Amino acid sequence: MAASDYDALPRVAANHQPLTPLLFLERSAAVFPDHVAVVHGAIRRSYAELRARCVKLAHALALRGLRRGDTVAAMLPNTPAMLECHYGVPMAGCVLNSINTRLDAATIAHILDHGEARLLIVDREFLPVLRAALTQCANRPAIIEVNDSEAPFAGTLGGQDYEALLDEGRADFAWPLPPDEWDAITLNYTSGTTGKPKGVVYHHRGAQLLATSNVLAAGMVRHPVYLWTLPMFHCNGWCFPWTITAMAGTHVCLRAVRGAAMWSLIAEHGVTHMCGAPIVMGTLLATPEEEKRPLPGSVTFIVAGAPPPEAVLAAMSAAGFAVLHVYGLTECYGPAVTNEWHEEWDAAPAAEKARLMARQGVRYLALEGLDVMNPETMETVASDGVAMGEVMMQGNCVMKGYLKDEAATVAAFAGGWFHTGDLAVKHPDGYIQLRDRSKDIIISGGENISSIEVEDALFKHPAVALAAVVARPDDKWGEVPCAFVELKPGAVATEAELIAHCRGILAGFKLPKHIVFAELPKTSTGKIQKHVLRAQVQQ
């Protein structure tokens, strides 16, 4: 058989459609129209109702003249409106730019200008910072205000009410599928810790593939109940607005992460899954015993960010949470690497299980390539758990690129791989484990010190709640580890005590030479802002 005979078979509408996560909502609304899709305070909405609201939003945007490629920004907490934006905005052909609600006015102004948002949907809680941002940007998007029933706010910028906007649309609107799965679906901005934040562009294909890979990675079955502890503005909630809908699950909304509220919602609604940074784990575990509620069953907690300390992983397991450790970046739609668990590991001692769980793992099914490589030679490092290199990725869940930044895009994709900037080792079984960000490695007297390793040693002390280690300039060694430590409520510890504790775990040259006790600066997603700490030690 000649290849031409196979090639002659046509690609037509009957056998080829653009991949998009938007059809997940259509399917769930058709198959499970009465199943509860959204819970928010007293609100209970079915899948039929959720679909109707999303389509009405799409139609209302279209009636305002918004078209394919127009940016619609959203400054919203984890409320029903934010979930609806993840469908209604791209159903209109537009690109959703979900903005971190804790950014300063100047950064918000930059995002509104750079992303050229034509319309901004904002929760009234954030009107004060938005008012300041609008004085600093040239762009003037139309303002739509959400006055959430769970947190009503009296102020206004004179924008149209969100519910009134929905009333302009019709639920029978024939929204258009994207003509190309490579079309942009969302725009997300990086944290901007080293300069202006970069605009990361996602496409429909990547969003669909990452969302379905979440199902497989988390071992989901039909009708999961998902608690929104992860901000939807963060990598579009790691694509879980689409993942949970694909499985006709229930979205339990949560405006703010609070310990007692999380325990209450988990118990009341039978939560099966939740996501977050390690700090969310800490908040759960630190909740006073009298405010905790019995778990309805095993709850899968999908954690990303800095590797959780082994002690925290063990405590979560003891509390009844099944922890799934994933790894990713904004540039790869959130999680793209998972700690694929082996059943035989269940029989390992607790400390060994925690050690295995702390590894980032192997690639998602939607990620075609994952390796640890020398960034200069692009050669794979040895799979010995010792040789360090940069984590590299290839695949359909890697971003389209950085908006209006060709140089940064070219640099990120040099050599045909996405350069993450994260340093890792590769174990003999192929599982990768982060050692540091490339900028976080400490070089002391010519020796490389992993800040993560030092932090993990500090976390093993019972008084330590949070720890972050950065390089501090040193006349003799060039730089040395400096630790910033946040103690648990009511706990006490001294610098000498913590250094002595680390001495029993680390080589001498890796010991923190200075310890600063303070509340650690964090991003809205719970990540410790090491750039703030670096600036302090440079002074």
Residue pairs with C-beta under 8 A, 6 or more apart in sequence:
17 177
18 177
18 178
18 179
18 180
18 181
18 183
18 204
18 205
19 181
19 204
19 205
19 208
19 209
20 90
20 177
20 178
20 181
20 185
20 204
20 205
20 207
20 208
21 185
21 204
21 207
21 208
21 211
21 239
21 242
21 245
21 246
22 87
22 90
22 91
22 175
22 177
22 204
23 177
24 211
24 242
24 245
24 246
25 47
25 50
25 51
25 54
25 87
25 245
26 51
27 246
28 35
28 37
28 47
28 245
28 246
28 247
28 248
29 47
29 48
29 50
29 51
31 248
32 47
32 223
32 248
33 46
33 47
33 48
34 46
34 47
34 48
35 46
35 47
35 223
35 248
35 250
36 44
36 45
36 46
36 250
37 45
37 46
37 47
37 49
37 50
37 245
37 248
37 250
37 251
38 44
38 45
38 50
38 80
38 83
38 250
38 251
38 253
39 250
39 251
39 252
39 253
39 269
40 79
40 80
40 149
40 150
40 252
40 253
41 149
41 150
42 149
43 80
43 149
45 53
45 80
47 248
50 83
50 84
51 87
51 171
52 171
53 80
53 84
53 88
53 166
54 84
54 87
54 88
54 91
55 88
55 91
55 169
55 170
55 171
55 172
55 173
55 175
56 88
56 166
56 167
56 168
56 169
56 170
56 171
56 173
57 84
57 85
57 87
57 88
57 89
57 91
57 92
57 165
57 166
57 169
58 87
58 88
58 89
58 91
58 92
58 169
58 173
58 175
59 92
59 168
59 169
59 170
59 173
59 175
60 165
60 166
60 168
60 169
61 72
61 88
61 89
61 92
61 94
61 119
61 169
62 92
62 93
62 173
63 168
63 169
64 119
64 142
66 72
66 92
66 93
66 94
66 118
66 119
67 92
67 93
67 94
68 93
68 94
68 178
68 179
68 183
69 93
69 94
69 95
69 184
70 93
70 94
70 95
70 118
70 119
71 94
71 95
71 97
71 115
71 116
71 117
71 118
71 187
72 85
72 89
72 92
72 94
72 95
72 96
72 97
72 117
72 118
72 119
72 120
72 121
73 96
73 97
73 98
73 99
73 111
73 112
73 115
73 117
73 119
73 120
73 121
73 141
74 81
74 82
74 85
74 89
74 96
74 97
74 98
74 99
74 120
74 121
74 122
74 233
75 99
75 101
75 108
75 120
75 121
75 122
75 123
75 126
75 130
76 82
76 85
76 98
76 101
76 121
76 122
76 123
76 146
76 232
76 233
77 101
77 123
77 125
77 148
77 231
77 255
77 256
78 228
78 231
78 232
78 237
78 253
78 254
78 255
79 123
79 146
79 148
79 150
79 253
79 255
80 251
80 253
81 121
81 123
81 146
81 148
81 162
82 98
82 232
82 233
83 232
83 241
83 251
83 253
85 96
85 98
85 121
86 96
86 186
86 232
86 236
86 237
86 241
86 242
87 241
87 245
89 95
89 96
90 96
90 178
90 185
90 186
90 204
91 175
92 175
93 176
93 178
93 183
95 184
95 185
95 186
95 187
95 201
96 185
96 186
96 187
96 236
97 111
97 115
97 117
97 186
97 187
97 188
97 189
98 186
98 188
98 232
98 233
98 236
99 108
99 111
99 189
99 233
100 189
100 231
100 233
100 234
100 523
100 524
101 123
101 126
101 231
101 233
101 524
102 523
102 524
103 111
103 129
104 129
105 129
105 130
105 132
105 133
105 135
105 136
106 133
106 136
107 192
107 197
108 129
108 130
108 133
108 137
109 133
109 134
109 136
109 137
110 137
110 196
110 197
111 117
111 189
111 197
111 199
112 120
112 133
112 134
112 137
112 139
112 141
113 137
113 138
113 139
114 196
114 199
114 403
114 404
115 187
115 189
115 199
115 403
116 139
117 139
117 141
118 141
118 142
119 141
119 142
119 143
119 144
120 130
120 141
120 142
120 143
120 144
121 144
121 146
121 162
122 130
122 143
122 144
122 145
122 146
122 159
123 145
123 146
123 148
123 151
123 153
124 145
124 146
124 147
124 148
124 152
124 153
124 155
124 156
125 148
125 151
125 153
127 145
127 153
127 155
127 156
127 157
128 155
130 143
130 157
131 157
134 140
134 157
142 159
142 160
143 157
143 158
143 159
143 160
144 159
144 160
144 161
144 162
144 165
145 156
145 157
145 159
145 160
145 161
145 162
146 162
147 153
147 161
147 162
148 255
150 255
151 255
178 185
178 204
181 203
181 204
181 205
181 208
182 203
182 204
182 205
182 400
183 203
183 204
184 201
184 202
184 203
184 400
185 202
185 203
185 204
185 207
186 201
186 202
186 207
186 236
187 199
187 200
187 201
187 202
187 403
188 199
188 200
188 202
188 233
188 235
188 236
188 330
189 197
189 198
189 199
189 200
190 197
190 198
190 200
190 330
190 331
191 197
191 523
191 527
192 198
193 529
193 531
194 439
194 531
198 402
198 403
198 405
198 408
199 402
199 403
199 404
199 405
200 330
200 331
200 399
200 402
200 403
201 399
201 400
201 401
201 402
201 403
202 236
202 333
202 399
202 400
203 400
205 396
206 333
206 366
206 396
206 397
206 398
206 399
207 236
207 239
207 242
207 333
208 242
209 366
209 396
209 397
210 238
210 239
210 332
210 333
210 334
210 335
210 336
210 364
210 366
210 397
211 239
211 240
211 242
211 243
211 246
212 243
212 246
212 366
213 364
213 365
213 366
213 367
213 397
214 220
214 238
214 239
214 240
214 243
214 335
215 243
215 246
215 247
216 365
217 302
217 324
217 326
217 335
217 338
217 364
218 273
218 300
218 302
218 324
219 300
220 243
220 247
220 249
220 272
220 273
221 247
222 247
222 248
223 247
223 248
223 249
223 250
224 244
224 247
224 249
224 250
224 272
224 273
225 249
225 250
225 252
225 269
225 270
225 271
225 272
225 273
226 240
226 244
226 249
226 250
226 251
226 252
226 271
226 272
226 273
226 274
227 252
227 254
227 262
227 265
227 266
227 269
227 271
227 273
227 274
228 237
228 251
228 252
228 253
228 254
228 274
229 254
229 257
229 262
229 274
229 275
229 276
229 280
230 237
230 238
230 240
230 274
230 275
230 276
230 280
230 525
231 237
231 524
231 525
232 241
233 524
234 334
234 524
234 525
235 328
235 330
235 333
235 334
236 333
236 334
237 275
237 334
238 275
238 302
238 304
238 328
238 333
238 334
238 335
239 333
239 334
240 275
241 251
244 250
244 251
244 273
245 251
250 269
252 265
252 269
252 271
254 261
254 262
254 265
257 276
257 280
257 283
258 283
259 283
259 284
259 286
259 287
259 288
259 291
260 287
260 288
260 291
262 274
262 283
262 284
262 287
263 284
263 287
263 291
263 292
263 293
264 293
265 271
266 274
266 293
266 295
266 296
266 299
267 293
267 294
267 295
267 296
270 296
270 297
271 296
271 299
272 297
272 299
272 300
273 299
273 300
273 301
273 302
274 280
274 299
274 300
274 301
274 302
275 301
275 302
275 303
275 304
276 301
276 302
276 303
276 526
277 303
277 304
277 305
277 306
277 525
277 526
277 527
278 303
278 305
278 306
278 308
278 309
278 312
278 526
279 466
279 522
279 526
279 527
280 303
280 526
281 301
281 303
281 308
281 312
281 316
281 321
281 323
282 312
282 465
282 466
284 316
284 319
284 321
285 312
285 315
285 316
285 319
286 465
286 488
286 489
295 319
295 320
295 321
298 320
298 321
298 322
299 320
299 321
299 322
300 321
300 322
300 323
300 324
301 316
301 321
301 322
301 323
301 324
302 324
302 326
302 335
303 323
303 324
303 325
303 326
304 325
304 326
304 327
304 328
304 334
304 335
305 525
305 526
305 527
306 434
306 452
306 455
306 527
306 528
307 325
307 358
307 359
307 360
307 433
307 434
307 452
307 456
308 316
308 323
308 325
308 358
309 455
309 456
309 459
309 460
310 351
310 354
310 355
310 358
310 456
310 459
310 460
311 354
311 459
311 460
312 459
313 323
313 325
313 354
313 357
313 358
314 350
314 351
314 353
314 354
316 323
317 323
317 350
317 353
323 357
324 338
324 339
324 341
325 338
325 339
325 357
325 358
325 359
325 360
325 361
326 335
326 336
326 337
326 338
326 339
326 360
326 361
327 335
327 336
327 337
327 338
327 360
327 361
327 434
328 334
328 335
328 336
328 337
329 336
329 420
329 422
330 399
331 398
331 399
331 412
331 418
331 420
332 367
332 393
332 397
332 398
332 399
332 418
333 397
333 399
335 364
336 363
336 364
336 366
336 367
336 370
336 393
336 395
336 397
336 398
337 360
337 361
337 362
337 363
337 364
337 367
337 370
337 432
338 361
338 362
338 363
338 364
339 356
339 357
339 359
339 360
339 361
339 362
339 431
340 361
340 362
341 357
345 352
345 353
345 356
346 353
348 356
358 433
358 456
359 427
359 431
359 432
359 433
360 424
360 431
360 432
360 433
360 434
361 431
361 432
362 370
362 430
362 431
362 432
363 369
363 370
363 393
363 395
364 397
366 395
366 396
366 397
367 393
367 394
367 395
367 396
367 397
367 398
368 394
368 395
368 396
369 392
369 393
369 394
369 395
369 417
370 391
370 392
370 393
370 394
370 432
371 380
371 391
371 392
371 417
371 426
372 380
372 381
372 388
372 389
372 390
372 391
372 392
372 424
372 425
372 426
372 432
373 379
373 380
373 381
373 389
373 390
373 392
373 417
374 381
374 389
374 390
375 389
375 390
375 419
378 415
378 417
380 389
380 426
381 387
381 388
381 389
381 425
381 426
382 426
383 426
383 427
383 428
383 430
384 425
384 426
384 427
384 428
385 425
385 426
385 427
385 428
385 433
386 425
387 425
387 426
388 423
388 424
388 425
388 435
388 448
389 423
389 424
389 425
389 426
390 419
390 420
390 421
390 422
390 423
390 424
390 438
391 420
391 422
391 423
391 424
391 432
391 434
392 417
392 418
392 419
392 420
393 417
393 418
393 420
394 416
394 417
394 418
398 418
399 418
401 409
401 412
401 413
402 408
402 409
402 412
411 419
412 418
412 419
413 419
421 437
421 438
421 439
422 434
422 436
422 437
422 438
423 434
423 435
423 436
423 437
423 438
423 441
423 450
424 432
424 433
424 434
424 435
425 432
425 433
425 435
426 432
426 433
427 433
434 452
435 441
435 450
435 452
435 453
436 450
436 451
436 452
440 451
440 452
440 470
440 471
440 530
441 448
441 449
441 450
441 451
442 448
442 449
442 450
442 451
442 469
442 470
442 471
442 479
442 480
442 481
443 449
443 471
443 478
443 479
444 471
444 474
444 477
444 478
444 479
444 480
444 481
444 509
445 476
445 477
445 478
445 509
447 509
449 481
449 509
449 510
451 468
451 469
451 470
451 471
451 481
453 506
453 510
454 469
454 481
454 483
454 502
454 506
454 510
454 511
454 512
455 467
455 468
455 469
455 483
457 501
457 502
457 505
457 506
458 464
458 467
458 469
458 483
458 485
458 498
458 501
458 502
458 512
459 467
460 501
460 505
461 493
461 497
461 498
461 501
462 488
462 491
463 487
463 488
463 491
463 492
463 493
464 485
464 486
464 487
464 488
464 491
464 493
464 498
465 486
465 487
465 488
465 489
465 491
466 485
466 486
466 520
466 528
467 483
467 484
467 485
467 486
468 483
468 484
468 520
468 528
468 530
468 533
469 481
469 482
469 483
469 484
469 512
470 481
470 482
470 484
470 530
470 533
470 534
470 537
471 479
471 480
471 481
471 482
471 534
471 537
472 479
472 480
472 481
472 482
472 513
472 514
472 537
473 479
473 537
473 538
474 480
474 513
480 513
480 514
481 510
481 511
481 512
481 513
482 512
482 513
482 514
482 515
482 516
482 537
483 498
483 512
483 514
483 515
483 516
484 515
484 516
484 518
484 520
484 533
485 493
485 498
485 515
485 516
485 517
485 518
486 517
486 518
486 519
486 520
487 493
487 517
495 514
495 515
495 517
498 512
498 515
499 511
499 512
499 515
502 510
502 511
502 512
503 511
516 536
520 528
520 529
520 533
521 528
521 529
521 532
521 533
522 528
522 529
523 529
